[in-house]
Amino acid sequence: MKKLMTVMLGSAVGLALSAGMAAAEKWDMPMAYSATNFHSATGAEFGKCVIKGTGAAIEIVTHPSGSLFKGADIKRAVQTGQAPIGERLLSGHQNENAIFGVDSIPFLATSFDDAAKLWKAAKPTMTKILAEQNLVLLYSVPWPPQGLYFKKEVNSVADMKGVKFRSYNNATARLAELAGMLPVTIEAAEISQAFATGVAESMISSGSTGYDRKVWESLTHFYEVDAWLPRNYVFVNKDVWDGTSGANKNVILGCAELAEYAGSWRAVEYTQFTLNGLKANGMKVGPAGDKLKGELKEFGVIMTNEWLEKAGADGKAIVDAYKAMQ
Protein backbone atom coordinates (compact mmCIF):
# COMPACT_ATOMS: atom_id res chain seq x y z
CA MET A 1 0.00 0.00 0.00
CA LYS A 2 2.86 2.41 0.72
CA LYS A 3 4.19 1.75 -2.79
CA LEU A 4 0.73 2.36 -4.20
CA MET A 5 0.44 5.68 -2.43
CA THR A 6 3.87 6.68 -3.71
CA VAL A 7 2.60 5.98 -7.22
CA MET A 8 -0.48 8.08 -6.48
CA LEU A 9 1.63 11.04 -5.47
CA GLY A 10 4.01 10.61 -8.36
CA SER A 11 1.17 10.42 -10.88
CA ALA A 12 -0.38 13.56 -9.48
CA VAL A 13 2.90 15.42 -9.87
CA GLY A 14 2.94 14.40 -13.52
CA LEU A 15 -0.57 15.73 -14.00
CA ALA A 16 0.36 19.00 -12.35
CA LEU A 17 3.23 20.06 -14.58
CA SER A 18 1.07 22.81 -16.03
CA ALA A 19 -0.69 23.70 -12.78
CA GLY A 20 2.13 25.88 -11.51
CA MET A 21 2.70 27.19 -8.04
CA ALA A 22 0.06 29.38 -6.39
CA ALA A 23 -1.09 30.53 -2.99
CA ALA A 24 -2.87 27.62 -1.32
CA GLU A 25 -6.66 27.52 -1.54
CA LYS A 26 -7.85 25.60 1.51
CA TRP A 27 -10.57 22.99 1.04
CA ASP A 28 -11.88 21.65 4.36
CA MET A 29 -13.20 18.12 3.87
CA PRO A 30 -15.64 16.84 6.53
CA MET A 31 -15.77 13.04 6.97
CA ALA A 32 -18.02 10.98 9.24
CA TYR A 33 -15.72 8.12 10.23
CA SER A 34 -12.74 7.89 12.57
CA ALA A 35 -9.28 8.87 11.36
CA THR A 36 -8.16 5.23 11.61
CA ASN A 37 -10.96 3.97 9.36
CA PHE A 38 -9.74 3.00 5.88
CA HIS A 39 -12.14 5.44 4.20
CA SER A 40 -10.68 8.30 6.22
CA ALA A 41 -7.15 7.09 5.53
CA THR A 42 -7.91 7.00 1.80
CA GLY A 43 -9.38 10.50 1.99
CA ALA A 44 -6.28 11.80 3.75
CA GLU A 45 -4.03 10.29 1.06
CA PHE A 46 -6.29 11.77 -1.62
CA GLY A 47 -5.80 15.18 0.01
CA LYS A 48 -2.02 14.77 0.02
CA CYS A 49 -2.14 13.73 -3.62
CA VAL A 50 -4.05 16.89 -4.56
CA ILE A 51 -1.73 19.14 -2.55
CA LYS A 52 1.32 17.61 -4.19
CA GLY A 53 -0.19 17.49 -7.65
CA THR A 54 -1.43 21.09 -7.69
CA GLY A 55 1.87 22.42 -6.40
CA ALA A 56 0.04 23.39 -3.17
CA ALA A 57 -2.45 25.53 -5.08
CA ILE A 58 -5.22 23.52 -3.39
CA GLU A 59 -4.80 22.28 0.17
CA ILE A 60 -7.35 19.64 1.18
CA VAL A 61 -7.64 19.27 4.96
CA THR A 62 -9.67 16.29 6.18
CA HIS A 63 -11.82 16.44 9.33
CA PRO A 64 -12.73 12.85 10.36
CA SER A 65 -15.13 11.59 13.07
CA GLY A 66 -17.82 14.13 12.24
CA SER A 67 -15.66 16.81 13.86
CA LEU A 68 -16.56 19.55 11.36
CA PHE A 69 -20.09 18.46 10.41
CA LYS A 70 -22.00 15.41 11.61
CA GLY A 71 -22.38 12.69 9.01
CA ALA A 72 -26.01 13.50 8.26
CA ASP A 73 -25.13 17.17 7.67
CA ILE A 74 -22.10 16.78 5.38
CA LYS A 75 -23.89 16.61 2.04
CA ARG A 76 -26.03 19.66 2.75
CA ALA A 77 -22.96 21.56 3.96
CA VAL A 78 -21.18 20.94 0.65
CA GLN A 79 -24.29 21.67 -1.42
CA THR A 80 -24.71 25.05 0.23
CA GLY A 81 -21.02 25.98 0.15
CA GLN A 82 -20.37 25.71 3.90
CA ALA A 83 -17.64 23.21 2.95
CA PRO A 84 -16.14 22.84 -0.53
CA ILE A 85 -15.73 19.06 -0.44
CA GLY A 86 -16.87 16.14 1.70
CA GLU A 87 -17.44 12.42 2.08
CA ARG A 88 -20.66 10.68 3.05
CA LEU A 89 -22.33 7.28 3.04
CA LEU A 90 -24.18 7.12 -0.28
CA SER A 91 -27.30 5.41 1.02
CA GLY A 92 -27.61 8.00 3.79
CA HIS A 93 -29.54 10.09 1.23
CA GLN A 94 -32.03 7.45 0.12
CA ASN A 95 -34.87 9.50 1.61
CA GLU A 96 -34.10 12.18 -1.02
CA ASN A 97 -33.99 9.81 -3.97
CA ALA A 98 -34.25 6.00 -3.98
CA ILE A 99 -31.32 5.81 -6.43
CA PHE A 100 -28.97 6.73 -3.57
CA GLY A 101 -29.87 3.39 -1.99
CA VAL A 102 -28.89 1.25 -4.97
CA ASP A 103 -25.89 -0.13 -3.08
CA SER A 104 -28.11 -1.34 -0.22
CA ILE A 105 -30.54 -3.57 -2.10
CA PRO A 106 -30.34 -6.77 -0.02
CA PHE A 107 -28.53 -9.68 -1.67
CA LEU A 108 -28.31 -8.03 -5.10
CA ALA A 109 -24.54 -7.47 -5.07
CA THR A 110 -22.86 -9.44 -2.29
CA SER A 111 -19.21 -9.53 -3.43
CA PHE A 112 -16.63 -6.89 -4.27
CA ASP A 113 -16.71 -7.82 -7.95
CA ASP A 114 -20.49 -7.54 -8.12
CA ALA A 115 -20.49 -4.30 -6.12
CA ALA A 116 -18.06 -2.81 -8.66
CA LYS A 117 -20.35 -3.85 -11.52
CA LEU A 118 -23.39 -2.36 -9.77
CA TRP A 119 -21.53 0.90 -9.24
CA LYS A 120 -20.51 0.99 -12.91
CA ALA A 121 -24.16 0.59 -13.88
CA ALA A 122 -25.36 3.25 -11.42
CA LYS A 123 -22.62 5.87 -11.78
CA PRO A 124 -23.97 7.78 -14.83
CA THR A 125 -27.39 8.23 -13.22
CA MET A 126 -25.82 9.09 -9.86
CA THR A 127 -23.57 11.71 -11.48
CA LYS A 128 -26.59 13.33 -13.14
CA ILE A 129 -28.61 13.44 -9.91
CA LEU A 130 -25.71 14.97 -7.99
CA ALA A 131 -25.12 17.60 -10.69
CA GLU A 132 -28.75 18.68 -10.26
CA GLN A 133 -27.97 19.12 -6.56
CA ASN A 134 -24.96 21.38 -7.16
CA LEU A 135 -22.48 18.55 -6.55
CA VAL A 136 -19.73 16.89 -8.60
CA LEU A 137 -18.92 13.23 -7.93
CA LEU A 138 -15.21 12.54 -7.51
CA TYR A 139 -14.85 8.96 -6.33
CA SER A 140 -16.54 6.17 -4.40
CA VAL A 141 -15.19 3.31 -2.26
CA PRO A 142 -17.13 0.27 -1.00
CA TRP A 143 -17.35 -1.05 2.54
CA PRO A 144 -16.74 -4.73 3.24
CA PRO A 145 -19.84 -6.98 3.15
CA GLN A 146 -22.42 -6.27 5.84
CA GLY A 147 -23.05 -8.67 8.71
CA LEU A 148 -25.21 -8.69 11.82
CA TYR A 149 -23.93 -7.80 15.30
CA PHE A 150 -25.73 -8.91 18.46
CA LYS A 151 -25.09 -9.25 22.16
CA LYS A 152 -26.63 -12.71 22.20
CA GLU A 153 -26.89 -15.83 20.03
CA VAL A 154 -29.38 -15.41 17.19
CA ASN A 155 -30.60 -18.35 15.10
CA SER A 156 -33.78 -16.97 13.56
CA VAL A 157 -35.73 -13.78 13.05
CA ALA A 158 -37.80 -14.68 16.11
CA ASP A 159 -34.66 -14.17 18.22
CA MET A 160 -34.36 -10.61 16.89
CA LYS A 161 -37.77 -9.30 17.93
CA GLY A 162 -37.72 -6.31 20.25
CA VAL A 163 -33.96 -5.73 19.91
CA LYS A 164 -32.86 -2.09 19.63
CA PHE A 165 -31.18 -1.92 16.23
CA ARG A 166 -28.78 0.77 15.02
CA SER A 167 -30.05 2.21 11.73
CA TYR A 168 -27.92 4.23 9.29
CA ASN A 169 -30.15 4.41 6.20
CA ASN A 170 -33.62 3.53 4.91
CA ALA A 171 -32.62 -0.04 4.14
CA THR A 172 -31.42 -0.77 7.67
CA ALA A 173 -34.51 0.84 9.19
CA ARG A 174 -36.76 -1.24 6.94
CA LEU A 175 -34.86 -4.43 7.76
CA ALA A 176 -35.38 -3.71 11.45
CA GLU A 177 -39.10 -3.22 10.94
CA LEU A 178 -39.50 -6.45 8.98
CA ALA A 179 -37.63 -8.37 11.69
CA GLY A 180 -39.64 -6.83 14.52
CA MET A 181 -36.65 -4.91 15.88
CA LEU A 182 -36.67 -1.28 17.03
CA PRO A 183 -34.64 0.97 14.67
CA VAL A 184 -32.58 3.73 16.28
CA THR A 185 -30.72 6.22 14.05
CA ILE A 186 -27.10 6.45 15.22
CA GLU A 187 -24.15 8.03 13.40
CA ALA A 188 -20.91 6.08 13.10
CA ALA A 189 -19.07 8.38 15.51
CA GLU A 190 -21.66 7.58 18.22
CA ILE A 191 -21.70 3.79 17.91
CA SER A 192 -19.46 2.92 20.86
CA GLN A 193 -21.39 5.11 23.28
CA ALA A 194 -24.75 3.87 21.98
CA PHE A 195 -23.86 0.24 22.65
CA ALA A 196 -22.20 0.99 25.98
CA THR A 197 -25.28 2.82 27.25
CA GLY A 198 -27.85 0.40 25.83
CA VAL A 199 -29.33 2.87 23.35
CA ALA A 200 -28.64 0.17 20.74
CA GLU A 201 -28.11 -3.58 21.10
CA SER A 202 -27.50 -4.67 17.53
CA MET A 203 -26.60 -3.44 14.04
CA ILE A 204 -25.87 -4.53 10.50
CA SER A 205 -22.47 -3.27 9.42
CA SER A 206 -19.07 -4.39 8.21
CA GLY A 207 -16.34 -5.97 10.27
CA SER A 208 -14.47 -2.73 9.69
CA THR A 209 -16.94 -0.59 11.63
CA GLY A 210 -17.09 -3.06 14.50
CA TYR A 211 -13.31 -3.32 14.68
CA ASP A 212 -12.76 0.45 14.54
CA ARG A 213 -15.34 1.04 17.27
CA LYS A 214 -14.24 -1.89 19.50
CA VAL A 215 -17.79 -3.19 19.72
CA TRP A 216 -16.57 -6.32 21.51
CA GLU A 217 -16.72 -4.19 24.64
CA SER A 218 -20.54 -4.42 24.41
CA LEU A 219 -21.46 -7.04 21.79
CA THR A 220 -20.70 -10.75 21.54
CA HIS A 221 -21.69 -12.13 18.11
CA PHE A 222 -21.03 -11.23 14.46
CA TYR A 223 -22.94 -13.18 11.81
CA GLU A 224 -21.62 -13.07 8.25
CA VAL A 225 -24.63 -12.62 5.96
CA ASP A 226 -23.02 -10.55 3.15
CA ALA A 227 -26.27 -8.61 2.72
CA TRP A 228 -24.78 -5.79 0.64
CA LEU A 229 -21.67 -3.63 0.25
CA PRO A 230 -22.59 0.01 0.90
CA ARG A 231 -20.43 2.76 -0.51
CA ASN A 232 -18.97 6.05 0.66
CA TYR A 233 -18.51 8.76 -1.92
CA VAL A 234 -16.55 12.00 -2.16
CA PHE A 235 -18.10 15.02 -3.82
CA VAL A 236 -17.27 18.67 -4.38
CA ASN A 237 -19.46 21.78 -4.53
CA LYS A 238 -20.19 22.48 -8.22
CA ASP A 239 -19.61 26.23 -7.91
CA VAL A 240 -16.20 25.56 -6.35
CA TRP A 241 -15.47 23.02 -9.07
CA ASP A 242 -16.46 25.42 -11.84
CA GLY A 243 -14.07 27.98 -10.38
CA THR A 244 -11.14 25.55 -10.39
CA SER A 245 -8.60 25.73 -13.22
CA GLY A 246 -8.59 23.03 -15.87
CA ALA A 247 -5.11 21.91 -14.86
CA ASN A 248 -6.09 21.52 -11.22
CA LYS A 249 -9.31 19.74 -12.19
CA ASN A 250 -7.21 17.19 -14.06
CA VAL A 251 -5.04 16.68 -10.99
CA ILE A 252 -8.06 16.21 -8.72
CA LEU A 253 -9.70 13.75 -11.10
CA GLY A 254 -6.45 11.82 -11.42
CA CYS A 255 -6.07 11.66 -7.65
CA ALA A 256 -9.73 10.65 -7.33
CA GLU A 257 -9.29 7.73 -9.72
CA LEU A 258 -6.26 6.54 -7.81
CA ALA A 259 -8.05 6.98 -4.46
CA GLU A 260 -10.98 4.87 -5.67
CA TYR A 261 -8.58 2.13 -6.69
CA ALA A 262 -6.56 2.31 -3.46
CA GLY A 263 -9.65 2.53 -1.25
CA SER A 264 -11.27 -0.45 -2.95
CA TRP A 265 -8.06 -2.43 -2.51
CA ARG A 266 -8.00 -1.48 1.17
CA ALA A 267 -11.62 -2.62 1.61
CA VAL A 268 -10.79 -6.08 0.29
CA GLU A 269 -7.65 -6.43 2.41
CA TYR A 270 -9.35 -5.03 5.51
CA THR A 271 -12.27 -7.49 5.41
CA GLN A 272 -10.55 -10.58 6.82
CA PHE A 273 -8.21 -8.53 8.99
CA THR A 274 -11.12 -6.96 10.86
CA LEU A 275 -13.00 -10.25 11.22
CA ASN A 276 -9.85 -11.76 12.71
CA GLY A 277 -9.65 -8.74 15.01
CA LEU A 278 -13.21 -9.28 16.25
CA LYS A 279 -12.38 -12.93 16.97
CA ALA A 280 -9.15 -12.04 18.73
CA ASN A 281 -11.09 -9.77 21.06
CA GLY A 282 -13.52 -12.47 22.11
CA MET A 283 -16.42 -12.18 19.67
CA LYS A 284 -17.99 -15.23 18.07
CA VAL A 285 -17.64 -14.72 14.31
CA GLY A 286 -19.08 -16.95 11.60
CA PRO A 287 -21.76 -17.42 8.94
CA ALA A 288 -25.40 -17.09 9.92
CA GLY A 289 -27.36 -20.34 10.14
CA ASP A 290 -29.47 -21.58 7.23
CA LYS A 291 -32.77 -20.68 8.92
CA LEU A 292 -31.72 -17.07 9.60
CA LYS A 293 -30.22 -16.65 6.12
CA GLY A 294 -33.38 -17.98 4.50
CA GLU A 295 -35.59 -15.59 6.47
CA LEU A 296 -33.34 -12.65 5.67
CA LYS A 297 -33.43 -13.45 1.95
CA GLU A 298 -37.23 -13.38 2.11
CA PHE A 299 -36.94 -9.85 3.50
CA GLY A 300 -34.52 -9.13 0.67
CA VAL A 301 -37.16 -9.98 -1.95
CA ILE A 302 -39.64 -7.64 -0.26
CA MET A 303 -37.12 -4.80 0.01
CA THR A 304 -35.93 -5.22 -3.58
CA ASN A 305 -39.46 -4.91 -4.91
CA GLU A 306 -40.08 -1.88 -2.71
CA TRP A 307 -36.88 -0.22 -3.94
CA LEU A 308 -37.68 -0.88 -7.60
CA GLU A 309 -41.11 0.66 -7.15
CA LYS A 310 -39.66 3.82 -5.60
CA ALA A 311 -36.70 4.09 -7.98
CA GLY A 312 -38.89 3.83 -11.08
CA ALA A 313 -37.51 3.57 -14.61
CA ASP A 314 -34.03 4.79 -13.62
CA GLY A 315 -33.74 2.14 -10.94
CA LYS A 316 -34.92 -0.64 -13.23
CA ALA A 317 -32.45 0.48 -15.90
CA ILE A 318 -29.58 0.32 -13.41
CA VAL A 319 -30.51 -3.16 -12.17
CA ASP A 320 -31.00 -4.40 -15.75
CA ALA A 321 -27.61 -3.00 -16.78
CA TYR A 322 -25.99 -4.63 -13.77
CA LYS A 323 -27.58 -8.01 -14.48
CA ALA A 324 -26.42 -7.78 -18.09
CA MET A 325 -22.83 -7.70 -16.79
CA GLN A 326 -23.25 -10.97 -14.89
Buried (B, 14 or more C-beta within 10 A) or exposed (E): EEEEBEEBBEBBBEBBEEBEEEEEBEBBBBBBBBBEBBBBBBBBBBBBBBBBBBBBBBBBEBBBBBEBBBBBBBBBBBBEEBBBBBBBBBBBBBEEBBBBBBBBBBBBBBEBEBBBBBBEBBBEBBBEBBEEBBBBBBBBBBBBBBBBBBBEEBEBBEBBEEBBBBBBBBBBBBBBBBBEBBBBEBBBBBBBEBBEEEBBBBBBBBBBBBBBBBBBEBBBBBBBBBBBBBBBBBBBBBEBBEEBBEBBBBBBBBBBBBBBBBBBBBBEEBBEBBBEBBBEEEBEBEEBBEEBBEBBEEBBEEBBEBBBEBBEEBBEBBBEBBEEEE
